[in-house]
Amino acid sequence: MPAVSIERAKAVLSEFVLVNQETSIDKLVLGKENYTKFVNEFWTAKQRQANSIHEISYRACYKPQLPRFFIDIFTEKGDTVYDPFAGRGTTLIEAALMGRNIVSNDVNPLSVILTKPRLNIPRIDEIEGRLDEIEFGQSEADIDLSMFFDKKTEYEIVSLKNRLLDSDVDNWIRMVSTNRLTGHSAGFFSGYTLPPNQAASQKSQKLINARLEIVPPYKNTKEIILKKSKSLLRNINSKLRRELKTINSTFSSLDSRKTSHIQNDSINLTVTSPPFLNIVKYAADNWLRCWFNDIDASEVESRISLCRTVETWSEIMGSVFDELYRITIPGGWVAFEVGEVNNGKIKLDEHVVPLGLESGFVCAGVMVNSQDFTKTSNIWGVNNMKIGTNTNRIVLFHKPK
Ligand SMILES: C[S@@+](CC[C@H](N)C(=O)[O-])C[C@H]1O[C@@H](n2cnc3c(N)ncnc32)[C@H](O)[C@@H]1O
């Protein structure tokens, strides 16, 4: 564990003011206390390109540069990084690429399916060989998918769904197939539809087809899987593949308030982004991906924390913070990313600060990525959240030693 004191953290964050003239320091006043706000368009000019292995779409995901910033400052190789709301696993994959051990949790089991195969990466020739081996039958899906897929494509998808086993190469193919099910370009199994992270319902897809006067064309699923695999693996060499296999990883699909399998004082850093009130419908957006993976989307939906009011949201997040405090090592850190809701009328960071304090954390400050909406969409990967959040705010907490 690196000796990062709270003073050091504040100093590192303050360096932005020196190296980047545009960073401004603001104050967040809550009661009698002042907290420093660092406001800037962070991680742009000097931004290093993210590894291609991240390119799996997911609703409301952030870009890898965000967790990398905190992992770099607050951890060393061999430390453990956690994300209780892991989604597509951006924090964990970036942490693994940086040689950190990882603990991943998301109430939706889809998160494991999208993340784990990227730690046990097969070679392209293994993927190609396995695809050649899988024979396609003529079984139809158990639900009507004719509005999304041509009949022969549907047979191929059903064969993949039924015949993939639990091996590294099959788990990889399952992850890529899940990612390629539906989308709005030629590289997807479906005809034209919404972007891949927001599956249309069967009814709305029929309307899309009628409006555009289209019928889903045949798509060669094996070719699409291979092409996407090559693209995901373009920055992975055999050394990195070997290193990723050695990362200690733990995955769970629990409510992040109840993660008793994670030991006390065991996490060096958490970087996470919780569900923002009820803006994003994670289960509805993933229904087809869940079907492909035999996950009951409505059961998942019942466990996802959707809150209409800030009060209920705060109650849930308060319990999440209690759990984070328990598992964070003394001297460890939490970077909690939230957005602005209702066009900036609700600033969730101001609600998050007291929650962390109540659990025992010290607040080291708030980083605000201040941009206009279009820029934010590009830099932080929130283009899929048309309403709700257009500024990212990260509240940084420290567990005293
Ligand atoms: C904003 S997304 C996280 C995205 C992630 N940062 C990424 O880059 O992919 C929030 C996630 O929280 C999950 N979630 C919602 N309620 C949860 C709960 N009570 N416990 C654990 N996960 C939950 C959702 O399934 C969703 O994947």
The ligand as an SDF file (V2000), in Angstrom:
LIG
                    3D

 27 29  0  0  0  0  0  0  0  0999 V2000
  -23.7000    3.5060  -13.8610 C   0  0  0  0  0  0  0  0  0  0  0  0
  -23.6850    1.7470  -14.0570 S   0  0  0  0  0  0  0  0  0  0  0  0
  -21.9820    1.3790  -13.8220 C   0  0  0  0  0  0  0  0  0  0  0  0
  -21.2130    1.4690  -15.0960 C   0  0  0  0  0  0  0  0  0  0  0  0
  -19.7440    1.1490  -14.9360 C   0  0  0  0  0  0  0  0  0  0  0  0
  -19.0340    2.2300  -14.2390 N   0  0  0  0  0  0  0  0  0  0  0  0
  -19.0970    0.9200  -16.3080 C   0  0  0  0  0  0  0  0  0  0  0  0
  -18.2000    1.6730  -16.7170 O   0  0  0  0  0  0  0  0  0  0  0  0
  -19.5580    0.0100  -17.0070 O   0  0  0  0  0  0  0  0  0  0  0  0
  -24.4450    1.1820  -12.5790 C   0  0  0  0  0  0  0  0  0  0  0  0
  -24.5250   -0.3240  -12.3830 C   0  0  0  0  0  0  0  0  0  0  0  0
  -25.0770   -0.5700  -11.1020 O   0  0  0  0  0  0  0  0  0  0  0  0
  -25.7660   -1.8260  -11.1350 C   0  0  0  0  0  0  0  0  0  0  0  0
  -26.6490   -1.8450   -9.9470 N   0  0  0  0  0  0  0  0  0  0  0  0
  -27.8200   -1.2100   -9.7510 C   0  0  0  0  0  0  0  0  0  0  0  0
  -28.2670   -1.4190   -8.4980 N   0  0  0  0  0  0  0  0  0  0  0  0
  -27.3490   -2.1970   -7.8690 C   0  0  0  0  0  0  0  0  0  0  0  0
  -27.2150   -2.7250   -6.5480 C   0  0  0  0  0  0  0  0  0  0  0  0
  -28.1300   -2.4760   -5.6100 N   0  0  0  0  0  0  0  0  0  0  0  0
  -26.1240   -3.4670   -6.2470 N   0  0  0  0  0  0  0  0  0  0  0  0
  -25.1680   -3.7240   -7.1900 C   0  0  0  0  0  0  0  0  0  0  0  0
  -25.2420   -3.2510   -8.4580 N   0  0  0  0  0  0  0  0  0  0  0  0
  -26.3060   -2.4940   -8.7930 C   0  0  0  0  0  0  0  0  0  0  0  0
  -26.4470   -1.8360  -12.4930 C   0  0  0  0  0  0  0  0  0  0  0  0
  -26.6970   -3.1650  -12.9070 O   0  0  0  0  0  0  0  0  0  0  0  0
  -25.3960   -1.1130  -13.3660 C   0  0  0  0  0  0  0  0  0  0  0  0
  -24.5940   -2.0510  -14.0300 O   0  0  0  0  0  0  0  0  0  0  0  0
  1  2  1  0
  2  3  1  0
  2 10  1  0
  3  4  1  0
  4  5  1  0
  5  6  1  0
  5  7  1  0
  7  8  2  0
  7  9  1  0
 10 11  1  0
 11 12  1  0
 11 26  1  0
 12 13  1  0
 13 14  1  0
 13 24  1  0
 14 15  1  0
 14 23  1  0
 15 16  2  0
 16 17  1  0
 17 18  1  0
 17 23  2  0
 18 19  1  0
 18 20  2  0
 20 21  1  0
 21 22  2  0
 22 23  1  0
 24 25  1  0
 24 26  1  0
 26 27  1  0
M  CHG  2   2   1   9  -1
M  END
$$$$
